[in-house]
Structures are given as structure tokens and as C-alpha cells.
Amino acid sequence: MFLSIFFRMLGLLHICSSHLDNDKEKNDLHQGFAVLGLALIAMGEDIGGEMILRHFDHLKMYYGEPVIRKAVPLALGLLSASNPQIRIFETLSRYSHDTDIDVAINAIFAMGLVGSGTNNARLAQLFRQLASYYHKTPNALFMVRVAQGLLHMGKGTMTLSPYHTDRQIMSYVSISGLFTVLVSMMNSKFYTFHWILYYLTMAIHPRMLLTVDEFGNFQKTTVRQGTAVDIVGQIGRPKTITGFQTLETPTLLQHSDRAELATDKYIPLTPTLEWIVILRKNPNYMEEDT
């Protein structure tokens, strides 16, 4: 399995690094699709994502094919959707001032993807600066407004991340909506078909944790919420979260967060506490005497 993924990525990198000599019938869109394919393969795994970032730096700086330069910002946005990592959005911020306006516009949209639904203060400041910088460029200013809308999507209660169940399962519907928009933006005539942005609604879903009882009524309870810890292969019952806080539902889950019940009074009917969770009263629970 690992070798098949490795050789597939090697093939995509070979496509990206090839230079087309025939200028008469030059169709280089497949190189842009190869860049997006690299992000699609690497986005489900943290180490692979770190490795592919270095390749994207080389593709953007050294190879310099126009279609690749346009695709790299979009791939970065797909790689870190609704997960504002400083390294990624600072890189995209540099690309947003590129001399090629198509590269800059794609970088602005990718910044919106990276910060979608997070209300990230640093990204909000960058968008205000970009709105002032591109106030005489209608297409770029339009994309800045779109990115600002993505950043404050649902007032911070929604996300575009295609992963769920502790980021172990990918939603094909969500990733198809994201990919439809990204592929469309490879075309310089995208602004004629701006309604394609509505395909992003396929990927929008809440990032909150809401607990209800068996009858669908809201049930307030306490949960421990913190950074998820990888416990695969560890013996015993290791802790699944670190740096946790004890909160009352409903609560918002960040990209790398995980939650667990802080009381034995209820039994969750799902092993993963995400979105809407049904709780059942624990028949063996006894109130502690105070």
C-alpha cells in the first residue's frame, strides 16, 4: 500500500517537472491537475503533508511553468482546509502579491480555504491589507471578499474540512465539492462562471459538539476537550487527549481537537464525540455523596 502511494506520487512529480516544448498545441492543464493530485494524496497524513510542502516550494520557485504556479496555491489550500497553519498561510500571503494576477488571486482564495470558519485574527488582518492593496483590481478585490466570507463562515461554527471521526474518514461529498471549485479555478475564465463557488456548500458542515438525549432534546453535560494524541500501538489505556479543558456542551472543536465525556452519568451512543451526539443515562451511575 505504501509503495503504491509512493510510486503514484513519484509519477505525479515527474509530470510536474516535465517541460513542454511544443508551443503550437500546448495543453499543460494536466500538470496543474497533477499538483492538485499531490495535495489530495498527502492531505490525509501529517508527515506526508509536511513532506509535500517542500516539493511545492520547489515547484513554485524553480520549475516556474505558469499552470504549476497557478496550481500550487490551490493545492496548499486543499492540503490545509480549515486548518490555519502559520507556515502555510504565510507562504500564501507571499504568493498573494505575485506579479501574475492569476497566481495572486488563487493564493487569496487558498487563504480563505485555509482559514474557513476559524475567525483567525491574523488572516483577517491580511485580508484587510489585501483589500487595500487591490482596491483598483476588481477581480482580485472580489476574491478578497469571498475569502473574507469563508474566514467568518457561520460566525466561526462551520468548517470545510472533509475529514470526520477524529480525522480518520474522508467525506467523498465534501472533497468533491472542494475539488470542483479548485479545478475550475485553473481556468483563467473562471469569473464568467463564478456561480461554481456554490459547490463549496457540499463541504460545509458544523464543527460543534452538541449533546442530546434519546428523545432529541438538548442535554447539557461536561466534556474534556484538548489536542488529540495518536495512541495507535500503545498498550493499556493511554490518554487520548492532552492539554484539555473542561467545558459544557455545546462547544466548538478545532481541527486537531478531540473531546471525551468528563462524567460517567451518561453513555454516548457513538465512540467519537463530534457534531450531534446522543447520550443515554448510565443505569449503574450513582451520585457521589458530598
Secondary structure in CASP SS format (residue, H / E / C, confidence):
PFRMAT SS
TARGET T0000
AUTHOR 0000-0000-0000
METHOD secondary structure of the structure
MODEL  1
M C 1.00
F H 1.00
L H 1.00
S H 1.00
I H 1.00
F H 1.00
F H 1.00
R H 1.00
M H 1.00
L H 1.00
G H 1.00
L H 1.00
L H 1.00
H H 1.00
I H 1.00
C H 1.00
S H 1.00
S C 1.00
H C 1.00
L C 1.00
D C 1.00
N C 1.00
D C 1.00
K C 1.00
E C 1.00
K C 1.00
N C 1.00
D C 1.00
L H 1.00
H H 1.00
Q H 1.00
G H 1.00
F H 1.00
A H 1.00
V H 1.00
L H 1.00
G H 1.00
L H 1.00
A H 1.00
L H 1.00
I H 1.00
A H 1.00
M C 1.00
G C 1.00
E C 1.00
D H 1.00
I H 1.00
G H 1.00
G H 1.00
E H 1.00
M H 1.00
I H 1.00
L H 1.00
R H 1.00
H H 1.00
F H 1.00
D H 1.00
H H 1.00
L H 1.00
K H 1.00
M H 1.00
Y H 1.00
Y H 1.00
G C 1.00
E C 1.00
P H 1.00
V H 1.00
I H 1.00
R H 1.00
K H 1.00
A H 1.00
V H 1.00
P H 1.00
L H 1.00
A H 1.00
L H 1.00
G H 1.00
L H 1.00
L H 1.00
S C 1.00
A C 1.00
S C 1.00
N C 1.00
P C 1.00
Q C 1.00
I H 1.00
R H 1.00
I H 1.00
F H 1.00
E H 1.00
T H 1.00
L H 1.00
S H 1.00
R H 1.00
Y H 1.00
S C 1.00
H C 1.00
D C 1.00
T C 1.00
D C 1.00
I H 1.00
D H 1.00
V H 1.00
A H 1.00
I H 1.00
N H 1.00
A H 1.00
I H 1.00
F H 1.00
A H 1.00
M H 1.00
G H 1.00
L H 1.00
V H 1.00
G C 1.00
S C 1.00
G C 1.00
T C 1.00
N C 1.00
N C 1.00
A H 1.00
R H 1.00
L H 1.00
A H 1.00
Q H 1.00
L H 1.00
F H 1.00
R H 1.00
Q H 1.00
L H 1.00
A H 1.00
S H 1.00
Y H 1.00
Y C 1.00
H C 1.00
K C 1.00
T C 1.00
P H 1.00
N H 1.00
A H 1.00
L H 1.00
F H 1.00
M H 1.00
V H 1.00
R H 1.00
V H 1.00
A H 1.00
Q H 1.00
G H 1.00
L H 1.00
L H 1.00
H C 1.00
M H 1.00
G H 1.00
K H 1.00
G H 1.00
T C 1.00
M E 1.00
T E 1.00
L C 1.00
S C 1.00
P C 1.00
Y E 1.00
H E 1.00
T C 1.00
D C 1.00
R C 1.00
Q C 1.00
I E 1.00
M E 1.00
S C 1.00
Y H 1.00
V H 1.00
S H 1.00
I H 1.00
S H 1.00
G H 1.00
L H 1.00
F H 1.00
T H 1.00
V H 1.00
L H 1.00
V H 1.00
S H 1.00
M C 1.00
M C 1.00
N C 1.00
S C 1.00
K C 1.00
F H 1.00
Y H 1.00
T H 1.00
F H 1.00
H H 1.00
W H 1.00
I H 1.00
L H 1.00
Y H 1.00
Y H 1.00
L H 1.00
T H 1.00
M H 1.00
A C 1.00
I C 1.00
H E 1.00
P E 1.00
R C 1.00
M E 1.00
L E 1.00
L E 1.00
T E 1.00
V E 1.00
D C 1.00
E C 1.00
F C 1.00
G C 1.00
N C 1.00
F E 1.00
Q C 1.00
K C 1.00
T C 1.00
T E 1.00
V E 1.00
R E 1.00
Q E 1.00
G E 1.00
T E 1.00
A E 1.00
V C 1.00
D C 1.00
I C 1.00
V C 1.00
G C 1.00
Q C 1.00
I C 1.00
G C 1.00
R C 1.00
P C 1.00
K C 1.00
T C 1.00
I E 1.00
T E 1.00
G E 1.00
F E 1.00
Q E 1.00
T E 1.00
L E 1.00
E E 1.00
T C 1.00
P C 1.00
T E 1.00
L E 1.00
L C 1.00
Q C 1.00
H C 1.00
S C 1.00
D E 1.00
R E 1.00
A E 1.00
E E 1.00
L E 1.00
A C 1.00
T C 1.00
D C 1.00
K C 1.00
Y E 1.00
I E 1.00
P E 1.00
L C 1.00
T C 1.00
P C 1.00
T C 1.00
L C 1.00
E C 1.00
W E 1.00
I E 1.00
V E 1.00
I E 1.00
L E 1.00
R E 1.00
K E 1.00
N C 1.00
P C 1.00
N C 1.00
Y C 1.00
M C 1.00
E C 1.00
E C 1.00
D C 1.00
T C 1.00
END
